[in-house]
Amino acid sequence: MKILRLFALCLLWAPIVGVAKQSHCTFRVHVQANPRDTEVFATSVRTQVSGKEVAIEKMPWISERDVMAFSPYTANDGTYGALLQLDDHGRVVLDTLSVERRGGFLFVFINGRFITELQIDKRVSDGRIYIPSGLTAADISLMKKDWRLVGQRKRQSR
């Protein structure tokens, strides 16, 4: 009888878990890691600027859940760029990173692709991340499904 009750409870809980909002666009910001960190904590990536292999932390500090809005534009090289506005949590994390990791690099991945590296040269307390270029029209389309454009009102909950 206990097993039957547990099974019934699981059946009732399953639809609630399935209602969670699925993200269309992934956005991850990783931080430069100590090169002596083990493979458990860090992985390597080839930088765009220097072409060197750099260690980055495996766990992202900022993700798509921290983005509130964005503003896309066409870059000079034919790709797209965007200004991402973070929510309160993302703003605090970015502010903390910009103070504690000054001189290091942030590595931005969108939809699993390495997009850009950003050097931390000053405190960033406004909660905005600027992606200069490297985004595709498909990336922008997916972003529109998840986040509002800067200046638009908040989306109504459905």
N, C-alpha and C positions, 0 to 999 in steps of 0.2 A: 504494500500500500504506500509506503514511503517513497519507493521508486516511482510509482505512478504519479504521486504528487509532485515530485521533483521534475518528472518529464513534462507534466502539465505547466509547471512554472516556467520551464525552459521554452515551451511553445508560446506562452504569453509574452515572454521577454524578447523573443527573436524579432518580431516586427518592430519593436521599439529600437533595437540596435540597428536594424536595417534602415531606419529613417535618417540616420546621421548624414549630414551634408557631404557629398562627395566633391572633392576638389578637381577642377579641370586642368589647372596650371600648377606646376610645382615650382617653388622659389626657395632656394636654400643659400644661406650665407655661411661659409666656413671661414675659420680663422687660421692663419699661419701657425703651425705647430713647431715644437722643439724637434729638430732633426733626429734626436736620440730617442724620441718616443717609439714605443714598440708598434708593431702592425695592428695591435688591438685598438690603439687610440688614434693612430694617424695613418694617412696614405699619402702617396706622392702625386703631384700634378705638374705638368710642364707649363711654365708661365708664358704669357704672350709677349711680354716686354723683353725679358732677358733670354728666354728659351731654356732656362735652367729648370731642373727638377726641384720642387719645393715641397716640404712636408706640410700637410694641412690636417686639421682635426677632423675625424670622421663624423662626429656629431655636429650638426649645424647649430649655430647660435640663433639665427633668425630663419623663419620659414614662412610659407604662404599664409599660415594662420595669423601672422603678425601684420599682414598688409590690409589696409583699409581702402585705399584708392590709388589710382595711377593716372598718369598723363603721358600718352604715347606721342611720338613725333618721328618724322622721317629723317634719318641721318644722312650725312654727305656721301657715304659709300653705298647707298641704296638699301641698306637694312633699316631697321627701326631701333630707336632708343626709347627710354621711358624714365619718368621720375616716379618713384614709388613712395607713397605716404604710409607710414607705419602707424599702428594703433598704439595705445599707451604702453603696453608690454614691450612691443618692438622698439619704441622710442627709448625706453629705459635701457634695454639691452644694448642698443646702438650707442647710446651715450656712455654706458659703462665700458664697452669695447673701445670706444674712441679715446677714453682716458687711460685705461689699463694697458692697452696694446699699441700705444702710439709708436709710430715708426715701423710697425708691422704691416701686413697686408690682409685684406678681406678678399675672398674668392666667391664670386657669384655664379650660381648654377640655376638655369631655368629649363624646366622640362628635361632634366638629366644632362643638359649640355653645359659645358664650361663657357660662360659668356664673357666675363671680364674680371680683372683683379683691380682692387682699389687700395691705394696706399693710405694708411691712416696718418695724416699729417697735422690734424687739429681736432679739437673737440666737436662732435656733431650732436647737438641737443635738440634739433628741430624734427627728428624722426623721418628724415627723407634720405632715400638712397637713389643716386643718379646712375643710370645705366646708359653710357654714351652711344653704344651701337651694338650690333650683333643679333638683334631679335628679328624674327621672321614675321610675316603677315599672319601665319598660323599661330604664333606665340601671342600676338596682340589679340587675335580672335578668342583664344582661350582665356586670356586675362580678362576680357570683357564679360565672360561668363561668370567669373568669380568675384571681381572687384568693380566698384563703381569708378567712373571717371572723376578726377579732381574737380570740384565745383558742383557736382551733382548731389542731390539729396541722398540720404541713406536709403537703401533698398528696403521695401516692406517685407517683413517676415511672412513666409507662406506656410 
